[in-house]
Amino acid sequence: MKPLNYAILKHFTKVEEACVQDIMEVLRAEYGSFRAFKKDSILNALMTAEANGLLEESRFDLDENNELRVYFHAHEEGAATINTYIAD
């Protein structure tokens, strides 16, 4: 099992874009018991990846509870870097 942050990054190499809620839905079965498996922690991981040039914000909207959802995607170079350092 990969560390949670690795699984989050690797997810972006398999989808066009995702938000925190998408990631939580996909990774819940495997990582749901992890202490860091919280909305704030995952958003922090995404923002760190963005600051490090691996991800970019792609869009944002409001969910059904009027909470902001920020979508990220891995651009070509970011995805290549992720795939170089994190194996499947």
N, C-alpha and C positions, 0 to 999 in steps of 0.2 A: 504494500500500500504506500502510495506517495504521500509526502506531507501535504496538508490541506492547501497551502499556497501554491504548490506545484500543480495540484489537481485543478485549481482555479485557472492558472495560466494555461495549462494544457487544454482546458475546455475551449479556450478562445481560438485554438488552432483547428477546431472541429466545427465551429459555428460561424455564421456571418457576424453576429453581434449578440450580446447578452447583457442583462442587467442583474443586479444583486438577487432579485426574486427568482430569475431564471436559473442562476447558479445554485441557489439554495434548493430549488426543486430537483435539479439534476443530481446534485451531490448528497442530498439528505440521507438516502439509504446507507451510503458508505461512511459519511462523515458527520451525520446528525448528532452523534454523542460527543463530538469534540467540543471542548470549552470555547474555542475560537469560532465555532459555527454559529455566528450571530450576524445579523444584518450590518451592524456597525463595523465589526472586524473584517467582514468580507469587503465592504465598501473601502475600508482603509487599505486592504491589499490591492484593490483595483486602482485606487488613486496612487499608491506607491508604484505600481507597474506603469501607470501613465507617466508619472514623474521620471521614471527610468527609461522611458521611450519604447516600452514594449506594447502598450495599448494606447488607443486614442478614444476620446468621447465621440460617439457617432450621432446620437440624438438624445432627446429627453422628452418625457410626457408625464401625465398624471395617471396613477392607477385608480381603481374603483373607489378607493378611500381618499382620493385627492392628495395622495402622497407622491412626491417627485420620484420618478424612476429615471436614472441616468443609464444609458446604454453605452457600452464600450465595444470596440472591435480591435483585433490584432491586425495591423497593417502588414504588408508583405514582409518587410524587414523584421518587424517584431515577431511575427509568427516563425520566421526562419531562425531567429535567435532562440526563441522558446524551444523549438524542435531540436536545436543543436545541443542544448543543455539539459533538457528533460525528455527522456526516452518514454515511449509508450509502455 
